[in-house]
Amino acid sequence: MTGRFAAQVERWAEKTETAQTEILHQALRLLVEEVTRPQSLGGHLPYLTGNLKNSVAVSTLGPVTYNFTTKKFRDSSDAVNNAIAGVDVGEKVFIGFRAPYAHKLEAESGFVRLAAQRWGIITAEAAKIVTGR
């Protein structure tokens, strides 16, 4: 009898851990979407050529650093999604921009800090998406 209960608890714990990871990954994707949403679509990111949006990066190794040598950034969606897929619950995640002028535009437009302020709402939305509730 206790073996069956222990197995049930173990399955529940595995399902819970999987759900937490899925919610975290979905929340990070939504956060990246929020921080890169152009002003013309209701966001706060200034959008002229798309270069700033393309310079977004996700890292678990440390803060994203500026890249002074690249003038035109390519779409980073695949790299961002791959980085998010490797994130474990409890791990620090850094989202930033590699374009060296990002800090100046952030000071003017607040696209990063305004997205970060919505983290609680974003995680609740991610939980609804993942769990269907």
C-alpha positions in Angstrom: 0.0 0.0 0.0 2.7 2.5 0.9 4.6 1.6 -2.3 1.6 2.7 -4.4 1.3 5.9 -2.5 5.0 6.7 -2.8 4.7 6.0 -6.6 1.7 8.4 -6.8 3.6 11.1 -4.9 6.6 10.6 -7.2 4.5 11.0 -10.3 2.9 14.1 -8.9 6.3 15.6 -8.1 7.5 14.9 -11.6 4.4 16.4 -13.2 4.8 19.5 -10.9 8.4 19.9 -11.8 7.6 19.6 -15.5 4.8 22.1 -15.2 7.0 24.6 -13.4 9.6 24.3 -16.1 7.0 24.8 -18.9 5.6 27.8 -17.1 9.0 29.3 -16.6 9.9 28.8 -20.3 6.6 30.3 -21.4 6.9 33.2 -19.1 10.4 34.0 -20.4 9.2 33.8 -24.0 6.3 36.2 -23.1 8.8 38.5 -21.4 11.0 38.6 -24.4 7.9 39.3 -26.5 7.0 42.2 -24.2 10.4 43.8 -24.1 10.7 43.6 -27.9 7.2 44.8 -28.7 7.5 47.9 -30.9 5.7 51.1 -29.9 3.6 50.8 -33.1 2.1 47.6 -31.7 1.5 48.9 -28.2 4.9 48.2 -26.7 7.7 50.5 -25.7 10.5 49.5 -27.9 11.6 52.2 -30.4 11.5 50.5 -33.8 13.2 52.1 -36.8 15.0 49.3 -38.6 14.5 46.3 -36.3 18.2 46.2 -35.4 17.6 46.9 -31.7 15.0 44.2 -31.5 17.3 41.7 -33.3 20.0 42.4 -30.8 18.0 40.9 -27.9 19.8 38.0 -26.2 19.1 35.6 -23.3 21.9 34.2 -21.1 22.3 32.1 -18.0 26.0 32.8 -17.8 25.8 36.4 -16.9 24.5 39.8 -18.1 24.2 40.2 -21.9 27.1 42.4 -23.1 27.2 45.0 -25.8 28.7 44.1 -29.2 30.5 47.1 -30.6 31.7 45.4 -33.7 28.4 44.2 -35.2 26.5 47.0 -37.0 23.5 45.0 -38.2 22.1 42.2 -36.0 20.3 39.3 -37.5 17.0 37.9 -36.1 17.9 36.3 -32.8 14.6 34.4 -32.3 16.1 31.0 -32.7 19.0 31.7 -30.3 16.6 33.2 -27.8 14.3 30.2 -27.9 17.3 27.8 -27.6 18.6 29.7 -24.6 15.2 29.7 -22.9 14.8 25.9 -23.6 18.0 25.3 -21.6 16.9 27.3 -18.5 16.2 25.3 -15.3 13.8 26.4 -12.5 15.8 28.4 -10.0 18.5 29.4 -12.4 19.3 33.1 -13.0 18.4 34.3 -16.5 19.6 37.6 -18.1 17.7 39.2 -20.9 19.5 42.1 -22.6 20.4 43.8 -25.8 23.7 43.6 -27.6 23.3 46.8 -29.6 25.5 49.4 -27.8 22.9 52.1 -28.1 20.3 50.1 -26.2 21.0 51.7 -22.8 20.4 55.2 -24.3 17.0 54.1 -25.8 16.1 52.3 -22.6 16.6 55.5 -20.6 14.4 57.4 -23.1 11.6 54.7 -23.6 11.8 52.3 -20.7 11.1 49.2 -22.7 13.1 46.9 -20.3 12.0 48.3 -17.0 8.3 48.6 -18.1 8.3 44.9 -19.2 10.0 43.9 -16.0 7.3 45.6 -14.0 4.8 43.2 -15.7 6.6 40.0 -14.6 3.9 39.0 -12.2 1.2 39.4 -14.8 3.3 37.6 -17.4 3.9 34.6 -15.2 0.2 34.4 -14.4 -0.5 34.5 -18.1 2.1 31.8 -18.8 0.5 29.6 -16.1 -2.9 30.0 -17.8 -1.4 29.1 -21.2 0.4 26.0 -19.9 -2.2 24.7 -17.5 -5.3 25.8 -19.5 -6.8 27.4 -16.5 
